[in-house]
Amino acid sequence: MIETPGRLTLMTRVRTLPHRHRLDLELAAGSDPNVDPLRRERARELLSEGSRRKLAWSLERLLAEADSPPPPLSPRVPIARDAIREQSSAVETIVERLKAPSYVSPQGVAMVSLLLADGAGPLYRGNSENAQELGKDLDAAVDAIDHGPGLAG
């Protein structure tokens, strides 16, 4: 079976699963996705339509949650509602990029994936510098999505 960014085999996902966090960190740092076979496979997975759609949906859900009151008791990590509302235009820009059919860099997608997964990161912390830090992280992700290292053929 031929794999494309939109169609990944189960074997690809199985090979990258135990290394996913490390590979995302490497990709987010700007490492060339074409040098290492596992990094290339993870980049392809991140660029898949399903992965991009899931990340966009997660960001949209955070935007919706930021505009509603926090639940009284929840096992979920609380989100940084004020920071997310303040940076909503940057979040929406990323959502647009992820949903667009045009090519995006795996670096930026990895940055978004890590940002969403970091329960101690600026999407979830509620301190005074949080909105600025979140803004910097989101701006860096947009720049990387548009200009980061690409995936070869």
N, C-alpha and C positions, 0 to 999 in steps of 0.2 A: 504494500500500500504506500502510495506517495503521500508524504506529509507536507502540508503548507501551513502558514501561520493560522489559517482558519480551520485546519483539520489535523488534529494530532492523534496519534495512536495511543492506546493504553500503555504500551511499552515505554513510550517517551515519558509519560507522566510517572510511571513506576521508577524509571531510572533517575529522574531528578528529585523525586519526593524527599529522600533523606538528606539532600543537599540544598533544598529550596532556599532556606534562610541565608546560607552562606553565598549562594549564587546570586540572590537578590541584592545582598550587600555589595558584591563585586560589580554587578551590573549598575547599581545605583551610583557607585563610586566612579563610573566611567570606563570600567574595564572593557576591552574589546570583546564583544560577544562571539566573534568568529575564531578566536584563538583556541578555546577549550571546548571540546565536544559537549560536555555537560552544560556549560554556560550557554552554548548555542541552542541546545534543546530547551533550556529554561527561558531563554529570550523568545524562542518560537512559541512557547506556551503562554508567556505574558502577552505576546502580540496577537494571540488567537482572538477571534471574535467573542467567544464565550468569556474569556478572562477579562477582556476590555469591558464587556457589557456588565459583568459582575462588579468590577471596580467602580464603574460609573454609577451603577445602582446603589452601591454602598455609600458613595459620596452624596447622591441624591437623598438617600435615607437620612444621612447626618444633617443635611440642610433642613429637611422636614422636621426632624427631631429638635433641632436648635430653635425652631419657631414654636415649639410646644412646651408646656411645663414638664419638669422632670417627673418620672413616675415615683410614687411614694416609696416603694420598696422594689428593688430590682437587683438581680445578681450581676447585671451587666455593668461594665466600667462606665461611669458617668462621662458624658461628653462635655467639651468646653463650649457651651452654648454661645456665650458672648463672643468668643474668638471666632467661632464658625460663622456667626451672623456678620461680624465685622469683615471677614474675609470671603463672604459669599460669592462675590464676583469672580475671584480667583478660583474658587471651587467649581463654579459653573463653567469657567473656561476649560478646566481640566475635563469636566464631564463632556463638554462639546468635543474636545480633541479625542477622547476615548471612544465616543460614539461615531465619530466621522469615519467614513470608509478609507480615508487617506492613511498613508503610512505614518507611523509614529516610531520614535526611538525606544528600544527596550530599556534604555537607561531611565527615561522619565516614567515609564510604566512601573518599573521596579521601585522607583522612589515613591510613587503613589501607593503601591502595594505595602511597602514597609511603613509608610506613614499611617495607613489604616490599621496595620497589625500591631503597632506600638502603643499598648495601653498606657504607657507612661509618657507618651509623646504629646505634642502640642494640640492634637485633636481631642485629647482627653484631659489634659491638665487645665485647671482653672486658676492660674495666677496672673498677676498684672502684666507681665511681659509676654504672656502667651500669644496674644493676637499678633504681635510683631514677629515672634518666632514662627508662628504658623504661616504668616504672610511670606516670610523669607523662604520657608520650605516649599510652599505652593508655587511661588515665583520660580524657584529653582527647578521644580518639577515641570512647569510649563516650558521653560527654556530647554530643559533636557528632552522633553517630548519632541520639541520642534528641531533641536540641533544636536542631540547626543549621537554617540556612535551608532551606526546602522548595522543591520544584519545583512550579510551578503547572501545573495541569491538563494 
